[in-house]
Amino acid sequence: MVSYMHPFFVFLGLLLCLIATRADEQRVIKDSEAIRYVGKYVEVCGLVVSVTTSPFGTAFINFGREYPNQIFAAFVPADSGITADQITKLQGKNVGIVGTIELHKGKPEIKIMSIYQIVVLSSKLAE
């Protein structure tokens, strides 16, 4: 009986891995929905309203409204290796930000450490 059970458990284990993989697939959401996905790995899409850089070199990409009333934000630490030039050109564009949403002062945000987390969807301003 034991020899028959081993293949069954191997199959069951593989099946559970596949189910877990499908559950972790990346979702694409609107910036206005980001607050509902805190702790989830997603792509947040929306219009970049402003891009600012702090005196310490940290860049902030604000969606929906200007800071401090932004709907969603992405922040790029100074040590990310991403240049200010790469970030400032995002203003006025529809952009997707990929990562895990966290809360900062009650607002949803994603930390960007790689340029590959930023997807430019359109160069046109939203109407």
N, C-alpha and C positions, 0 to 999 in steps of 0.2 A: 504494500500500500504506500509506503514511503516513497518509492521510486516514481510513482504516478503523481504524487503531490508536488514534487520539485518543479516540473514543467508548468504546473498550474500556478504556482507562486511566482515563477519567473514571468509568465504571461500577465498575471495580475499586477505585478510591479511595473511592467512596461506600460500597461494600460493606464495605471495611475499617473505615471510620468507624462503621458500624452495629455491626459485631462488637465494636469497642472500647467503644462505648457500652454494650452489653449486658453486657460483662465488668465494667464499673465500676458496675453497679447496686448500690444499697445493700442489704446483707444485714442481717437482724434476727437477733441471737444472744442467748443467755443470758449473764448476767454470769460464770458459771463457764467459759464458752468464750472469754472475751475474750483470754486469754493467747495463744491460737492465731491471733489476728487482728492482731497488732502490725503497724503500718504500713498497715492497711486502713481504709477509710471504711465504718463500720457503724453500726447502732443496737444498743446494748447494753441489754438489759432485765433488770430484777431488782428486788428489794425493797431500799429504802433503809433501812439499819439505823441510820445516824447522820448528822447534819449538824453540822459544827463550823466555827468561824471563828477564824482566827489573829488575834493582836493587830495584824497589818498589814492585816487586812480580807480576806484570801484565804479563801474558803469551800471546804470539802471535803465531798463527798457520798460516803459509804461504802456499798458493797453487800456483802451476804453476812455480813460480820463487822465488828466495831469495828476502828478503826485501832489498831495497826499490822498486824493480821491480815486486813484487808479482801481480798475476792476481786477487786474492781474498784473504782475510784474515779473521780470526776469532780472537777476543781478549777475554781473560778471566781475568777479574779484580781480584786483590788479595783477595778481600772480597767475592768471589763467593762460597767459600767452596770446590772448586775443587783443588785437590792436584797437584803439579808439576809432580809427578809420573804418574798420570792419563793422563796428557797432553803430556809429552815427549815421551811416547810409541807410539804416533800417527805418528811420523816421518816415512816416507817411506810407509805409508799405504793409501789406498783409503778410504776416509772418507766422510760422509755427515754431514753438519752443518745445523741445523734447526733454523730458526728465521727470523726476518725482516732485510732486507738489508738496510744499511745506507752508506753514503759516508763519508770517512775520508781522507782528503788531496787528493781528486779526485779518491780514490780507494774504491771499494765496500768491505764492511765488515759486520760481524754479531757479536753482543755482546753475549757472552755465560755466563749465570748465573746458569745453571744447567747441570749436566753431561748428562742428558737425551736429550740435544740438539745435542749431538755428537753421530753419528752412524758409527761404523767401518764396512766398506763394504767388505774389503779384507785385508789380512795381506801380500799380495804379492806386490812387487814393480811393477809399471806400466812399460811396455816395450816401 
